[in-house]
Amino acid sequence: MSSKVRIPIKHKGALSDFGYSSKLPSEERHKALKKAVKEYGHTDVARRLTAVSTLQKNTNPTASKKFKADEHWVMREARKYAK
């Protein structure tokens, strides 16, 4: 039997403060994520997207896939700037 793992989210709505919503088209989500990255950094934004994706996996699979895709996009952007 496995124990439940709680995923901590420090600041709820931190991405929505920058205009992020899973209901937006990808270009607008990416624009909002760029603003969030300037504030929090690539790693923190990617971790938040991973956490939200995991939490939404069973209740809202469509949104979960968007969060996961955006997390991959953030990490690709991070690799661009790391070179």
Backbone as numpy.savetxt, mean C-alpha at the origin, in Angstrom:
# Nx Ny Nz CAx CAy CAz Cx Cy Cz
-2.51 -26.21 15.86 -3.35 -25.04 15.86 -2.46 -23.79 15.86
-2.71 -22.87 14.94 -1.89 -21.68 14.86 -2.54 -20.53 15.63
-1.71 -19.67 16.16 -2.24 -18.51 16.87 -2.48 -17.38 15.89
-3.40 -16.51 16.24 -3.71 -15.37 15.36 -2.59 -14.35 15.44
-2.26 -13.79 14.31 -1.23 -12.77 14.24 -1.92 -11.45 13.95
-1.63 -10.46 14.72 -2.21 -9.14 14.51 -1.24 -8.29 13.72
-1.75 -7.65 12.68 -0.92 -6.77 11.86 -1.12 -5.36 12.37
-0.06 -4.75 12.92 -0.23 -3.40 13.45 -0.27 -2.35 12.34
-1.23 -1.46 12.43 -1.29 -0.31 11.53 -1.29 0.92 12.42
-0.19 1.66 12.37 0.02 2.77 13.29 -0.93 3.93 13.04
-1.01 4.36 11.81 -1.82 5.54 11.48 -2.87 5.15 10.45
-4.07 4.90 10.90 -5.12 4.53 9.96 -5.44 5.71 9.04
-5.60 5.42 7.78 -5.92 6.46 6.81 -4.73 7.27 6.35
-3.52 6.81 6.65 -2.32 7.58 6.28 -2.20 7.73 4.76
-2.57 6.70 4.01 -2.49 6.80 2.55 -3.64 7.61 1.99
-4.80 7.52 2.60 -5.94 8.29 2.10 -5.75 9.78 2.33
-4.89 10.14 3.28 -4.57 11.56 3.49 -3.91 12.17 2.26
-3.28 11.32 1.45 -2.61 11.77 0.23 -3.49 11.59 -1.00
-4.73 11.17 -0.79 -5.67 11.00 -1.90 -5.72 9.59 -2.44
-5.13 8.63 -1.74 -5.11 7.24 -2.21 -6.43 6.55 -1.90
-6.93 5.81 -2.87 -8.11 4.97 -2.69 -8.03 3.85 -3.71
-8.45 2.66 -3.30 -8.41 1.53 -4.23 -9.45 1.69 -5.34
-10.36 2.64 -5.19 -11.40 2.87 -6.19 -10.92 3.75 -7.34
-9.77 4.37 -7.19 -9.23 5.26 -8.23 -8.52 4.47 -9.32
-8.39 5.06 -10.51 -7.58 4.42 -11.56 -6.11 4.38 -11.14
-5.35 3.50 -11.75 -3.96 3.28 -11.33 -3.10 4.55 -11.41
-3.31 5.38 -12.43 -2.50 6.60 -12.55 -2.70 7.52 -11.35
-3.94 7.66 -10.91 -4.22 8.53 -9.76 -3.72 7.90 -8.47
-3.83 6.57 -8.35 -3.29 5.91 -7.16 -1.79 6.08 -7.09
-1.11 5.96 -8.23 0.35 6.10 -8.26 0.76 7.54 -7.90
-0.01 8.50 -8.36 0.27 9.90 -8.03 0.18 10.12 -6.51
-0.86 9.54 -5.90 -1.03 9.66 -4.45 0.08 8.92 -3.70
0.48 7.76 -4.24 1.54 6.99 -3.59 2.88 7.72 -3.66
3.13 8.45 -4.75 4.36 9.23 -4.84 4.42 10.27 -3.72
3.28 10.90 -3.43 3.22 11.87 -2.33 3.48 11.19 -1.00
2.90 10.01 -0.80 3.09 9.27 0.44 4.54 8.83 0.61
5.18 8.44 -0.50 6.58 8.02 -0.44 7.47 9.18 -0.02
7.16 10.39 -0.49 7.95 11.55 -0.08 7.87 11.77 1.43
6.72 11.47 2.01 6.50 11.66 3.44 7.06 10.50 4.28
6.76 9.26 3.87 7.08 8.09 4.70 8.24 7.25 4.18
8.57 7.34 2.90 9.61 6.49 2.32 9.01 5.26 1.66
9.78 4.68 0.72 9.30 3.54 -0.04 8.96 2.34 0.84
9.82 2.04 1.79 9.64 0.84 2.61 8.37 0.91 3.44
8.13 2.03 4.11 6.94 2.15 4.95 5.66 2.10 4.13
5.66 2.72 2.97 4.46 2.70 2.12 4.22 1.28 1.61
5.27 0.60 1.20 5.13 -0.78 0.70 4.63 -1.69 1.82
5.15 -1.52 3.02 4.70 -2.35 4.15 3.23 -2.10 4.47
2.82 -0.85 4.42 1.42 -0.52 4.69 0.51 -1.15 3.63
0.92 -1.07 2.37 0.12 -1.68 1.30 0.05 -3.19 1.46
1.16 -3.81 1.86 1.16 -5.25 2.10 0.20 -5.61 3.23
0.24 -4.84 4.31 -0.63 -5.11 5.46 -2.10 -4.97 5.08
-2.43 -3.91 4.39 -3.83 -3.69 4.00 -4.28 -4.76 3.00
-3.38 -5.14 2.10 -3.70 -6.20 1.14 -4.02 -7.51 1.87
-3.22 -7.83 2.85 -3.43 -9.05 3.62 -4.74 -9.00 4.39
-5.03 -7.85 4.98 -6.27 -7.71 5.75 -7.51 -7.80 4.86
-7.41 -7.36 3.63 -8.55 -7.34 2.71 -8.68 -8.61 1.87
-7.73 -9.52 2.01 -7.64 -10.69 1.13 -8.94 -11.49 1.07
-9.59 -11.73 2.19 -10.79 -12.55 2.21 -12.07 -11.73 2.06
-12.08 -10.51 2.56 -13.30 -9.71 2.53 -13.48 -8.96 1.22
-12.37 -8.52 0.61 -12.45 -7.75 -0.62 -11.26 -8.11 -1.52
-11.33 -9.26 -2.19 -10.19 -9.72 -2.98 -9.79 -8.79 -4.12
-10.74 -8.08 -4.70 -10.43 -7.16 -5.79 -9.55 -6.02 -5.29
-9.93 -5.43 -4.18 -9.12 -4.35 -3.59 -7.77 -4.88 -3.15
-7.75 -6.09 -2.60 -6.50 -6.69 -2.15 -5.51 -6.81 -3.30
-5.98 -7.20 -4.46 -5.11 -7.32 -5.63 -4.56 -5.96 -6.06
-5.39 -4.93 -5.94 -4.93 -3.58 -6.29 -3.85 -3.12 -5.31
-4.06 -3.38 -4.01 -3.06 -3.00 -3.01 -1.75 -3.73 -3.27
-1.83 -5.01 -3.62 -0.63 -5.80 -3.88 0.08 -5.29 -5.13
-0.68 -4.97 -6.17 -0.08 -4.44 -7.40 0.59 -3.09 -7.13
-0.05 -2.27 -6.30 0.54 -0.97 -5.97 1.80 -1.14 -5.12
1.81 -2.16 -4.27 3.00 -2.43 -3.47 4.17 -2.80 -4.39
3.90 -3.63 -5.39 4.94 -3.99 -6.36 5.40 -2.76 -7.13
4.48 -1.88 -7.48 4.83 -0.66 -8.20 5.76 0.22 -7.34
5.43 0.36 -6.05 6.25 1.18 -5.15 7.66 0.61 -5.06
7.78 -0.70 -4.97 9.11 -1.30 -4.87 9.89 -1.18 -6.19
9.19 -1.25 -7.33 9.87 -1.01 -8.62 10.39 0.42 -8.68
9.59 1.36 -8.20 10.02 2.76 -8.17 11.22 2.93 -7.26
11.22 2.23 -6.14 12.36 2.31 -5.22 13.64 1.81 -5.87
13.53 0.74 -6.66 14.72 0.21 -7.35 15.23 1.19 -8.39
14.35 1.94 -9.03 14.77 2.94 -10.01 15.68 3.98 -9.36
15.29 4.42 -8.16 16.04 5.48 -7.49 17.25 4.95 -6.73
17.33 3.64 -6.54 18.47 3.06 -5.81 19.71 2.95 -6.70
19.50 3.00 -8.01 20.64 2.84 -8.94 21.46 4.09 -9.03
